[in-house]
Amino acid sequence: MKKLIIIIFIGYLAVSCCNENTSTSFDLEQEREKVALVLEKYVIANEKQDLDLVKEIWASSPDIVVIGTNSGEKIIGWEEIRSTLQRQFDSFEETYISIHNQIIEVNETGNTAWFSEIVNYNYIYQGEAKQFEGLRFTGVLEKINDEWYIVQSHMSIPGSPD
């Protein structure tokens, strides 16, 4: 009987340890909201053409990556991202961005998140109103020192089979 109790106790400990590794020790919805705020700040930074605010949103790592809409457009590191955005900001005026179908997920340890969303991008270019409807924007964020930062993003334009 004593051996049975010990075996049951060891089994209970083993199961408890396994369950502990899969349970979250953070508020998932709260983390999703924090990520959503970072993404909202990114929209505001682009609309206001505020590179300082953009810099607060991106991780300061030289390994961060943006994959753009042009084939071969792979921008690596903050300096390349900054200069690319500066060229865009110098060309565009009165940018208005709307987001829909946003999905945000957070991993089980609460230190990595990924998102997808559909973006409508409206702006003035050389005095003419332009718009991109239905851009697909995806990316990855990492929690560093209890703050969320974008570390990778990809934007694509819906293709037409014609």
Buried (B, 14 or more C-beta within 10 A) or exposed (E): EEEEEEEEEEEEEEEEEEEEEEEEEEEEEEBBEBBBEBBEBBBBBBBEBBBEBBBBBBBEBEEBBBBBEEEEEEBBBBEBBBEBBEEBBEEBEEBEBEBEEBEBEBEEEBBBBBBBBBBBBBBBEEEEEEEBEEBBBBBBBBBEEEEBBBBBBBBEEEEEEE
